[in-house]
Amino acid sequence: MDYMELVLLFFISVAANWFSALAGGGAGLIQLPILIFMGLPFPLALATHKVATVALGAGATLRHLRAGTLSAWLLLLILISGVPGVWAGAVFILGVDSRAAETALGLLTLALALYSWFSPTLGLSSEPRHRSSFDIILGGIVLLLIGFANGALSAGSGLFVTLWLVYWFGLDYKTAVAQTLVAVGLGWNATGALTMSLAAEVQWHWIPALIAGSLLGGYLGANTSVRSGNRTIKRVYELVTLIVGLKLLAGALL
């Protein structure tokens, strides 16, 4: 076993998950390409990444529980709505060429960045809305579709959840990122990791270093999020979303 390789993976995982915990998604932007660059074929790299990112949710959950930023009903809605989509997406992508899906997701992700940028007051304060039963069900249907994207692809779906919570339910960015990290980072990622690990190989001897980095990065990123203002989180979200969108487009076109 190459211990320098494991040290490198640890620090890469810390950086990737710090950004993800601050912006509400995008760990796959850094971590997945590195795994592929280090010699793993795409299915093996994706399954390994999915298993490791569960720790991102665990690290972020520890910090947000201390800060009291979590909403039980929203977490339950995201989990109940999204988990079936995650399972279906993970099963679906194993037998499909993902390039067309990555192109579409890249364009949509760029649209998220532009929408947030050109909506200067979006998510800067909490403005609760769409809390009727019908609106909550409609919100859950959209989360189901985002869950499918989470299971099928590596990057960007958490960013969609964050903006959907801001746009539809009127959350501020800080609160939306907290719900995303816990529900998506733990619930959705665990579902995707279990499904893919049963159907595809995982580079298990890399997992301890990646999990340790995910735990630390998730906690540090959540801590930065708790201490930052909504405007800072909004700008980081827009930057990460823009980069993820460009990365998805570039990967699909190459």
C-alpha positions, 0 to 999 in steps of 0.5 A, spaced: 500 500 500 502 506 498 501 511 504 503 517 500 497 516 496 493 515 502 495 522 505 494 525 498 487 522 498 486 525 505 487 532 503 484 532 497 477 529 501 478 534 506 478 540 501 473 537 496 468 536 502 470 543 505 467 546 499 461 542 499 459 543 506 459 550 505 456 551 498 451 545 499 454 540 494 459 539 489 464 534 492 464 530 486 467 536 482 474 535 486 474 528 488 471 524 483 476 526 477 482 525 482 479 518 483 479 517 475 486 520 474 489 516 479 487 510 475 480 508 477 475 506 471 468 511 472 464 506 475 469 504 480 471 511 482 463 513 482 462 507 487 468 509 491 466 516 491 459 515 493 461 510 499 466 516 502 461 522 501 456 519 506 462 521 512 461 528 509 453 528 512 456 525 518 461 531 519 456 536 517 451 533 522 455 534 528 456 541 527 449 543 525 446 539 531 450 544 535 448 550 532 440 548 532 440 550 524 436 543 522 428 543 521 425 536 522 419 536 518 424 539 512 429 533 513 423 528 513 421 531 507 427 531 503 429 524 505 422 521 504 421 524 497 429 523 495 431 516 497 426 512 492 429 517 486 436 516 489 435 508 488 432 508 482 438 513 479 443 509 482 440 503 478 439 506 472 446 509 471 450 503 471 447 500 464 447 507 461 452 512 457 452 518 462 454 523 457 448 526 455 445 526 462 451 530 464 450 535 458 443 536 461 445 537 468 451 541 466 446 546 463 441 546 468 447 547 473 449 553 470 442 556 470 442 555 477 448 559 478 445 565 473 439 565 477 442 566 483 447 571 481 441 575 478 436 575 484 441 579 488 436 578 494 434 571 494 436 567 500 439 573 504 433 572 509 428 567 511 421 568 507 417 562 509 412 560 503 409 554 500 407 551 506 400 548 504 399 540 504 399 541 496 405 545 495 409 541 500 407 535 496 409 538 489 416 540 493 417 533 494 416 531 487 421 536 485 426 533 490 424 526 488 427 528 481 433 531 484 434 525 488 434 521 481 440 525 479 443 524 485 443 517 484 445 517 477 451 522 477 456 524 481 456 532 482 451 538 482 445 534 485 446 537 492 446 544 489 439 543 486 436 541 493 439 547 496 436 552 491 430 549 491 429 550 498 431 557 498 426 558 492 420 554 493 420 554 501 423 561 502 429 558 506 435 563 507 442 560 504 445 558 511 438 554 513 438 551 506 445 548 506 444 545 513 438 541 511 441 539 504 448 537 508 444 532 513 439 529 508 443 529 502 449 528 505 447 522 510 440 519 507 441 520 500 448 519 499 448 512 504 442 510 499 446 511 493 453 508 496 449 502 498 446 501 492 452 502 488 457 498 492 452 492 491 452 493 484 459 495 482 466 494 485 469 499 490 476 501 492 475 499 499 483 500 501 482 507 499 475 508 503 479 510 510 483 515 508 477 518 504 472 517 509 477 521 514 477 527 510 470 527 508 468 527 516 473 533 517 472 537 511 464 536 512 465 538 519 470 544 518 465 546 512 459 546 516 463 550 521 465 555 516 457 556 514 455 557 521 459 562 522 458 566 515 453 570 513 448 569 508 451 573 503 458 570 503 454 563 503 450 565 497 457 567 493 460 561 494 454 557 492 454 561 486 461 560 484 461 552 486 455 551 482 458 555 476 464 551 476 460 544 477 456 546 471 462 548 467 466 541 469 459 537 467 459 540 460 467 539 459 467 532 461 461 530 457 464 534 451 471 531 451 
